[in-house]
């Protein structure tokens, strides 16, 4: 089912109401960070300060799902795109054009990169392997899947339920300790490669891939966006 969420105040204007084309509108309480298959549409000029700051603190993964509407200034639209928002539109787009742009936005938001980098670690989706200084870790398929899933949201807690659902495709927690065993093996292989302590066990039984600096690569600084529409300068790039 094609679905979207409206993040500005008030009802969805008819000009942007994709329900007229058969889409489903998600209510705020039903939308969660773990439910990724929806675009967020809204007019940033209408956002109260608190909500704008919340959006400003969103991760790059979250920002790519956001479509900003009625941004008339070309410079502001360009900055929004450079900052990682999924799209930024001026006034006057037809509902049919909006639908096409939302479909394209969700397609690119769901696409996966071949490589992910975490400090000195390179994770290759095509070969389903991790590398440190060009040397393979020798990951078991589920060890790779665990590492890739944790690297999807580095620095954020991932519950055991989420890992069992995403990696094992289980809707329940089994009696075995298979998750803990695979995490232990993954940690051992990372340790042998010179990367120790990067996977943290949380008090509730979940796990977190701790943030790491990425050596010899370009990284973006944290972004601070001003209310209500001025985004400031685009992210600077620094080499570590």
N, C-alpha and C positions, 0 to 999 in steps of 0.2 A: 504494500500500500504506500502510495506517495504521500508524504506528510511534511508539514512545516510548522514553525512556531513564530508567532508575532511577538517581538520583544518591546515594542513601544506602547505608550499609554493608549487606552481606549480600544475600541473594536478595530478590526482590520478594515481599512478603506476598500471600497468596491474595486478600485483600480489595482489593488494588490491582493485581492482575495482569491487565492488559487482554488478555494472550494468551488468556485464557479466552473472550474475545469476538472472537477472530480477529486481534488486533493482533500486530505484530512488535516484539520487544524488541531495541533497538540496543545493542551492546556498546560500552564506553568507547572502544576503539581505532578503532571505525568512525564515531564521532560527531565531527564537525568543525564549526568556526564557519561554513564555507561550505555546510554541509548543514542547511538551515533547517526542513525539513518534519517536525519531530518535537517533541513536548512533553517536558519534563524533569519527572519526578515524584519526590518524595522527602520525607522527614521531617527538617526542619531541626534538631530536637533531637539527632539522631544524628550530625551532621556534625562531623568533627574540625576543629580551629581552622584549619588550613591550607586545607582545602576551603571552609570558610565564608568565609574572607577572599578566596578566589578568586571566590566567588559575589558577595561584597560589591563586588568591583571590576568586575563585569560591566557592560557597557553597558546602557542602557535598552532597546535592541533585543534584547539577549540575555535580560534579565530578564523580558520579556513572554512568553517561552516557558516559564517556570518555574512549576510548580504546587506549593505548599507544603502538606503534609498534616499532620494531627493537631496543628493550632494551636488549642488550646482557648480561649485568651484572645481575647475579641472586640476588644479594643484592639490586640493584636498583629496580628490579621488585617486590621483596618482600616489599620494603618500599612503592612503589606506591600502592600496594594492601592494605597495612595497612593504608595508607593515604586516602583510599576511592575511588581511581580510579576504574572504572568498570573492567578493565583487563589490563594486560601488557604482551606483547609477544616478544619472541626472533625472529631472522631471521628464514625463512624456512617454515613457516606455509603455507599449501595449501589454495587455495581460498575456498574450501569446508569447511575446518576446521575453517577458519576465519568467514565464514557465520554462522556456528553453534555457535561459540563463541559470535558473535554479537547478534544472536537470544537469547541466554542465558542471555547475558548482559541486553538486553532490557526487558526480562521477569522479572529479579530480580529488575531492576530499577523501573519498574511499580508496583511491589508488594508493598502492604501497611503493615506497622506494626500494630499490634493490639493496642498498646499503644503509645501515645505521652505524653511527660511531658513538662510542661511549668511552671517553678517555683514550687510552691506547688501544682499545678494543674495536675491531671492525666486525660487524655482523652482516653476513652475505645471505640474502634471502634465496637467491638462485641456487647456490651450492648448499644452502642450509647448514652453514658452518660459521664458526667464529675464528677470527685471526688476531694474533698479537705479533707485531713486527714481521708480518708475512707468514707466520707459522700457525698452522691449523690447530685448533683445540681438540679435534676428534670427538665432536659432540654426537651423542645419541639423538635420534629425531625428536624425542620428547624433551631432552635437555635443550636442544636448539629452540623448540617451540616455547619453552618456559622463558628462556633468555630473550627471545624476540618479543614475547608478550610483556615482560617487565620493562624492556627498552621502549615499549610503546608509550609509557607514561613514566619516564625516569623521575625519581624524587617523590613519586606518589605511591601511596599504599595500594596494593592489589590483594584483595582478600583470597583466602583459600577457595572459597566458593567460585569466585571469578576465574581463578586459574584452572580449577577442575572443569568448569564450563567451557572455557576458551581452548584449553589444551587437550583435555580428556573427553570433551563433549558430554560431560555428565551433569545431570540436573540435581544430583544429590551427593552428599559426602560419603564415600565408602568407608568401610571399617578398616581397610588397610592404610598403611602410612606411605603409600606410593609417592605422594607429592613430596613429603619430607625426604625420602630416599633420593629422588631425582634432583632435588635442590642441593642435597649434600654432595652428590656426584658432580653437579655443575660447579659448585664452589671449589671442589678439589681440582678440577681441570683449570679453572681460572687461577687458582693459587699456584699451580705448577707453571702457568704462563707468566707469573709475576704480578697478577692482579688479585689481591686478597682483600677480604672484608667489604666487597662492593655490594653484596646481597645481604640486606638486613632482615632478620626475623622480627616481626612485630608482636606485641603482647597478645593480640587477638588471633594469632596463627597465620596472619597474612605475611606478605613479603614486599620489599621495596628495593629497587635498584638505585643505590645512592648516587647523587650527582657527581660527575667527574669532569675535570677539565679535559679538553680535547687538544692534545699537543700537536703543534705544527699545522693546525687547521684554523680556519676563520670561524669565529663565533659571534653571535649577536649579543649585545648587551640587553639587559632587561629594559622593556619599553615602558615609558611613562607617558600616558596620553592625557591631554588637557580637556576639560569640560567647556562647552558641550561638543564642539566639533573640531577645534584646533588640535591637531595631533602632535604638534611640535616637530622636531627634526626626526627624520627616519633613523632607524637603528644604525649605530656606528658599528664598524667591523674592527675587531682587534685580533691580532695574532698572538697565540700563546707559544 
